[in-house]
């Protein structure tokens, strides 16, 4: 599998893009930087979008994408997520108030987007990938994922604070090559991280002690733009790699 970092941050400033990854050019993980990074032909090739949760920095490019790929595809782009996230998209985004309902445009039979909900914790098929969802710890229903194409596997934590089941699932899964783990705030903002359901370097260090890595690379993402440099300083002593905009991984 090939994984490209379209958005490694938990928000936006110049040089920082919200959370989004592209797998094999066809599957997007979160949608914080689809239209702001991909050219139209690349964007039109995305068949599936897998969302960790409903917060704005993870879904913000969905409306913009719907507006530019309409009429350019023979089949809908399928958006997969937990039931709460899908309900939020229906009620608050594609509601004909905030944005036109592109689950029915240009027509209900062949719309731009098709929304597909699953129960958090279930196993689902997303395109050609097998996905195990894991409920993690966040103010809204948020999922981590283990994603496999049958020969390689990787995982993403989703937005979360200290959690248990994600690490238990990883420790029981063989062949995980790479794990994307969020780390949002510096240690000085631990109370904010606790309230908002995120990691700091010091809580991340404790979490990684729960993980039987077996050679897997741990890659950090979702650094809040205002604190990128401070977080990078604080994780230097940890066995992790901080993802960068445009970086690619192959495994």
C-alpha positions in Angstrom: 0.0 0.0 0.0 1.0 3.6 -0.6 0.0 6.2 1.9 0.4 9.9 1.1 0.1 12.7 3.8 -2.3 15.3 2.4 -2.9 17.0 5.8 -0.9 16.1 8.9 -2.3 18.8 11.2 -5.2 19.4 13.5 -6.2 22.7 11.9 -4.9 25.2 9.4 -2.4 28.0 9.1 -0.2 28.8 6.1 1.9 25.6 5.6 -0.4 23.5 7.7 -3.3 21.4 6.4 -6.1 19.6 8.3 -6.1 15.9 8.7 -6.2 13.9 5.5 -4.4 10.8 4.1 -4.6 9.2 0.7 -4.2 5.4 0.2 -3.3 4.1 -3.2 -4.8 7.1 -4.8 -8.3 5.7 -4.2 -9.1 5.8 -0.5 -9.1 9.0 1.6 -8.8 8.8 5.4 -10.6 11.9 6.7 -11.3 14.9 4.4 -9.5 17.9 5.9 -7.3 18.5 2.8 -8.7 16.9 -0.3 -9.6 19.9 -2.5 -6.8 22.0 -1.1 -4.1 19.5 -2.1 -5.3 17.2 -5.0 -5.7 18.3 -8.6 -9.1 17.7 -10.1 -8.1 14.4 -12.0 -6.6 13.0 -8.7 -9.7 14.1 -6.7 -12.0 12.5 -9.2 -10.3 9.1 -8.8 -11.1 8.9 -5.1 -13.7 6.2 -4.7 -14.1 6.0 -0.9 -13.7 8.3 2.0 -13.3 6.8 5.5 -14.0 9.3 8.3 -12.8 8.9 11.9 -15.4 11.3 13.3 -17.5 14.3 12.5 -15.3 17.3 13.7 -14.9 20.0 11.2 -11.1 19.6 10.6 -11.8 16.0 9.4 -14.8 16.7 7.2 -14.4 20.2 5.9 -13.4 19.5 2.3 -16.4 17.2 1.6 -18.7 20.1 0.5 -16.0 21.6 -1.7 -15.3 18.1 -3.2 -18.9 17.5 -4.0 -19.1 20.8 -5.9 -16.1 20.0 -8.2 -16.5 16.3 -9.0 -20.2 16.5 -9.8 -20.6 15.2 -13.4 -17.1 13.8 -13.5 -17.7 10.3 -12.2 -19.8 7.3 -13.3 -20.5 6.2 -9.7 -20.9 7.9 -6.3 -18.0 8.5 -3.9 -18.9 6.4 -0.8 -18.4 8.1 2.5 -18.0 5.5 5.3 -18.1 6.3 9.0 -19.7 5.5 12.4 -23.4 6.0 12.7 -23.1 9.2 14.7 -20.8 10.9 12.1 -23.0 9.9 9.2 -26.1 11.2 11.0 -24.2 14.5 11.6 -23.4 14.8 7.9 -27.0 14.3 7.0 -28.4 16.7 9.6 -25.8 19.5 9.6 -23.8 19.5 6.4 -25.8 18.1 3.4 -29.0 19.7 4.8 -29.8 22.1 2.0 -29.0 25.0 4.4 -25.3 24.8 5.1 -24.7 22.9 1.8 -26.9 21.4 -1.0 -27.7 17.7 -0.4 -25.2 16.0 -2.7 -26.4 12.6 -1.6 -29.3 13.4 -4.0 -27.6 15.6 -6.6 -27.6 15.3 -9.6 -30.3 12.7 -8.8 -31.1 10.2 -6.0 -30.2 7.2 -8.2 -26.7 8.4 -9.0 -25.6 11.1 -6.5 -22.1 12.5 -6.0 -21.9 11.0 -2.5 -23.4 7.9 -0.9 -23.3 7.8 2.9 -22.6 4.4 4.5 -22.8 4.0 8.3 -21.4 1.3 10.4 -21.4 0.5 14.1 -18.3 1.6 15.9 -16.2 -1.5 16.7 -17.4 -3.4 13.7 -15.5 -4.8 10.7 -16.4 -3.4 7.3 -15.3 -3.6 3.7 -14.2 -0.2 2.3 -13.5 -0.5 -1.4 -10.9 -3.3 -1.6 -9.8 -2.9 2.0 -10.8 -4.7 5.1 -11.3 -2.3 8.0 -11.6 -3.0 11.7 -13.0 0.0 13.5 -12.3 0.6 17.2 -14.1 3.1 19.4 -11.6 5.5 21.0 -11.9 8.3 23.6 -13.2 11.7 22.2 -16.1 14.0 23.0 -17.9 12.7 19.9 -18.0 9.2 18.6 -14.6 8.7 17.1 -13.0 5.6 15.7 -9.5 4.3 15.1 -9.0 1.9 12.2 -6.9 -1.1 11.3 -6.8 -1.2 7.5 -5.6 -4.2 5.4 -5.4 -4.9 1.7 -4.8 -8.6 2.3 -1.0 -8.4 2.3 -0.2 -5.3 4.3 -1.8 -3.5 7.2 -1.6 -0.2 8.9 -3.6 1.6 11.6 -4.8 5.1 12.5 -5.8 6.2 16.0 -8.4 8.8 15.1 -8.7 11.7 17.5 -8.4 10.3 21.0 -7.1 10.8 24.5 -5.9 7.8 26.6 -7.6 4.7 25.5 -7.4 0.9 25.8 -9.2 -1.0 23.1 -7.2 0.4 20.3 -3.9 -0.9 21.7 -5.5 -4.2 22.5 -6.7 -4.7 18.9 -3.3 -3.7 17.6 -1.5 -6.1 19.9 -3.7 -8.9 18.6 -3.2 -8.0 14.9 -0.2 -9.4 13.1 1.7 -7.6 10.3 0.9 -4.0 11.2 3.6 -2.0 9.4 2.7 1.6 10.4 0.5 3.3 13.0 -0.7 6.9 12.6 -1.2 8.3 16.1 -2.5 11.7 17.0 -0.7 14.2 19.2 -2.4 17.5 19.4 -1.1 19.7 22.2 2.2 20.4 24.1 2.6 19.2 27.6 1.8 22.7 29.0 -1.8 22.4 27.7 -2.5 19.0 29.3 -5.7 20.2 30.9 -7.0 21.3 27.5 -5.9 18.0 25.9 -7.8 16.1 28.6 -11.0 18.1 28.2 -10.9 17.8 24.4 -9.9 14.2 24.1 -6.3 14.5 22.7 -2.8 13.4 23.4 0.2 15.4 24.5 3.7 14.0 24.3 3.6 13.0 28.0 0.3 11.1 27.6 1.5 9.7 24.3 4.5 8.2 26.0 2.3 6.3 28.4 0.1 5.1 25.7 3.0 3.8 23.6 4.0 1.6 26.6 0.7 -0.3 26.0 1.7 -1.1 22.4 3.6 -4.2 21.3 5.2 -2.6 18.3 6.9 -5.6 16.7 8.8 -3.3 14.3 5.8 -1.1 13.4 6.7 2.5 12.7 4.7 5.1 14.8 3.9 8.3 12.9 2.4 11.3 14.6 -0.2 13.5 13.1 -2.9 16.1 14.1 -0.4 18.5 15.6 -2.2 21.8 16.3 -0.7 24.4 14.0 0.1 26.9 16.7 2.1 24.3 18.6 3.9 22.3 15.9 7.4 23.3 16.8 6.9 22.9 20.6 5.4 19.4 20.1 8.2 18.4 17.9 10.7 19.4 20.6 8.8 17.4 23.2 8.6 14.2 21.2 12.3 14.1 20.2 13.2 11.6 22.8 10.3 9.3 21.8 10.7 6.5 19.2 8.2 8.2 16.8 8.3 10.1 13.5 6.3 13.3 12.9 4.5 13.3 9.6 5.1 16.1 7.1 2.9 17.6 4.4 3.3 15.6 1.2 5.3 12.8 2.7 4.7 9.3 1.4 5.0 5.8 2.9 5.0 2.4 1.2 4.5 -0.9 2.9 
